[in-house]
């Protein structure tokens, strides 16, 4: 990777490697490992989601569909074929997500703005409803329990490190995309779609490309999640999951590549620690979100950036 | 020599309003020409039909001897046509460099590469800097485009089109909203770009100093019709044009 002179980039990768990498070594409970895994996988989900929204300007309210698809790819294989099919199940989820996002994408990229958002929600809820009703196959509202990865993957520590590596590799890939010509093109699609046609590029197919990429990485996060929780539930497919990933992204800042990951970490930590004290934790999240949207619309990372720029220019002004 | 662009009996109306009526003309390679006419004469609508964002009701458009009527802007651009916009159309949050580089990348069919860092595309980057130098914008290369002054944003809009290395470039009111000084500079700049980039250039303009200063051919539109077409001297003395548009003072 090209390490540019960019502290944000370095800080982020340092957090991923050092903090998440040393967590098991400094002696943490399996509860902490699970919490860290949740942050990693939801973080990947949020970063992938933000490639759609923050980068390309496509607000999908249905990414739970692919997150859940990844989870159910694993869950259904393990339930119906056997636990040896855990890893192929992840692969199957990815393939299913690629095919489904291609098919749905072809339909929904024809509309933009709020119509796009509503359609993503509709497709998401459709798949949730099917999963919810089809009890014999999916376990319906009971979900699927006892999803134990086979062999060495059943070791919690090993599974944690595997998750960490896959998440790092995935976010690194997405980062590469965001710094590539395609990444620039996607930002251009958000800022001025009309002009994009006049540089000889297709707005629709650029959107379709990133919709598929984002969906496949969402499925990857969902598939790995099944092994962390050892179970899956229809909630993974429910619209609230799509909503949470939006909240996490807003919290961290959608204008920043790493914002959604940081937002996810803060969100999950609040959820866990406030949730342990009171069942009204969503109230706290709600208040925080209101504050963020009204007062700090750039999100945690974005506002930090802005603050830094202001201080720097003031220092320059003082000196001058 | 074959014409680069041929308009053959174009008609276009919106409901009952005729905006283009029986417009035919040919543009020779290397020509620099102006389209003038009062507001509402159908100048921009004509550009929109040539570049594919509007489909003419009737008639044909040939670009480099191939029919392009009904093609999308994207396909037409890929064949070597570029345009700038009356209302400045840039990518405001991107750097000035990135605005031009993305079109250079598009021209080289590298705009969809998802893996390599955009800064590593040496040829596209060099070309983008070359375009920015020609426009006098290189010193702003790293700044976000929205920070540029209005006049510089208009130039950047042209720069995005130039990054495509078009054979035919359409400029829609390149000096709209500029101060008289900026207009002078832009006039010289357009002339220089035309020479430097070997362009066939058509521009819409209201500033008659610019029109009569640099255009080889002037075409006058009125109420969607092509009222007159010819070298500046001829147009300046055309009685119909004077009555319809120019008025007395230009003589």
HADDOCK unambig.tbl for C-alpha pairs under 7 A between the chains (distance, minus, plus):
assign (segid A and resid 176 and name CA) (segid B and resid 115 and name CA) 5.59 0.50 0.50
assign (segid A and resid 176 and name CA) (segid B and resid 116 and name CA) 7.00 0.50 0.50
assign (segid A and resid 176 and name CA) (segid B and resid 117 and name CA) 6.83 0.50 0.50
assign (segid A and resid 177 and name CA) (segid B and resid 114 and name CA) 4.78 0.50 0.50
assign (segid A and resid 177 and name CA) (segid B and resid 115 and name CA) 5.63 0.50 0.50
assign (segid A and resid 179 and name CA) (segid B and resid 117 and name CA) 5.31 0.50 0.50
assign (segid A and resid 179 and name CA) (segid B and resid 118 and name CA) 6.17 0.50 0.50
assign (segid A and resid 180 and name CA) (segid B and resid 113 and name CA) 6.54 0.50 0.50
assign (segid A and resid 180 and name CA) (segid B and resid 114 and name CA) 5.25 0.50 0.50
assign (segid A and resid 180 and name CA) (segid B and resid 115 and name CA) 5.70 0.50 0.50
assign (segid A and resid 180 and name CA) (segid B and resid 116 and name CA) 5.35 0.50 0.50
assign (segid A and resid 180 and name CA) (segid B and resid 117 and name CA) 4.58 0.50 0.50
assign (segid A and resid 180 and name CA) (segid B and resid 118 and name CA) 4.70 0.50 0.50
assign (segid A and resid 181 and name CA) (segid B and resid 102 and name CA) 6.96 0.50 0.50
assign (segid A and resid 181 and name CA) (segid B and resid 111 and name CA) 5.04 0.50 0.50
assign (segid A and resid 181 and name CA) (segid B and resid 112 and name CA) 6.09 0.50 0.50
assign (segid A and resid 181 and name CA) (segid B and resid 113 and name CA) 5.72 0.50 0.50
assign (segid A and resid 181 and name CA) (segid B and resid 114 and name CA) 6.40 0.50 0.50
assign (segid A and resid 181 and name CA) (segid B and resid 118 and name CA) 5.12 0.50 0.50
assign (segid A and resid 182 and name CA) (segid B and resid 111 and name CA) 5.75 0.50 0.50
assign (segid A and resid 182 and name CA) (segid B and resid 112 and name CA) 4.63 0.50 0.50
assign (segid A and resid 182 and name CA) (segid B and resid 113 and name CA) 5.56 0.50 0.50
assign (segid A and resid 182 and name CA) (segid B and resid 114 and name CA) 5.10 0.50 0.50
assign (segid A and resid 183 and name CA) (segid B and resid 114 and name CA) 6.99 0.50 0.50
assign (segid A and resid 185 and name CA) (segid B and resid 102 and name CA) 6.93 0.50 0.50
assign (segid A and resid 185 and name CA) (segid B and resid 111 and name CA) 6.88 0.50 0.50
assign (segid A and resid 188 and name CA) (segid B and resid 91 and name CA) 5.95 0.50 0.50
assign (segid A and resid 191 and name CA) (segid B and resid 91 and name CA) 5.79 0.50 0.50
assign (segid A and resid 191 and name CA) (segid B and resid 92 and name CA) 6.95 0.50 0.50
assign (segid A and resid 192 and name CA) (segid B and resid 91 and name CA) 6.01 0.50 0.50
assign (segid A and resid 195 and name CA) (segid B and resid 89 and name CA) 6.44 0.50 0.50
assign (segid A and resid 197 and name CA) (segid B and resid 73 and name CA) 5.90 0.50 0.50
assign (segid A and resid 197 and name CA) (segid B and resid 74 and name CA) 4.81 0.50 0.50
assign (segid A and resid 198 and name CA) (segid B and resid 73 and name CA) 6.01 0.50 0.50
assign (segid A and resid 198 and name CA) (segid B and resid 74 and name CA) 5.88 0.50 0.50
assign (segid A and resid 198 and name CA) (segid B and resid 77 and name CA) 6.22 0.50 0.50
assign (segid A and resid 199 and name CA) (segid B and resid 77 and name CA) 6.63 0.50 0.50
assign (segid A and resid 199 and name CA) (segid B and resid 103 and name CA) 5.43 0.50 0.50
assign (segid A and resid 199 and name CA) (segid B and resid 106 and name CA) 6.60 0.50 0.50
assign (segid A and resid 199 and name CA) (segid B and resid 164 and name CA) 6.96 0.50 0.50
assign (segid A and resid 200 and name CA) (segid B and resid 74 and name CA) 4.15 0.50 0.50
assign (segid A and resid 200 and name CA) (segid B and resid 75 and name CA) 6.57 0.50 0.50
assign (segid A and resid 200 and name CA) (segid B and resid 77 and name CA) 5.15 0.50 0.50
assign (segid A and resid 200 and name CA) (segid B and resid 78 and name CA) 5.47 0.50 0.50
assign (segid A and resid 200 and name CA) (segid B and resid 106 and name CA) 6.62 0.50 0.50
assign (segid A and resid 201 and name CA) (segid B and resid 74 and name CA) 5.76 0.50 0.50
assign (segid A and resid 202 and name CA) (segid B and resid 74 and name CA) 6.58 0.50 0.50
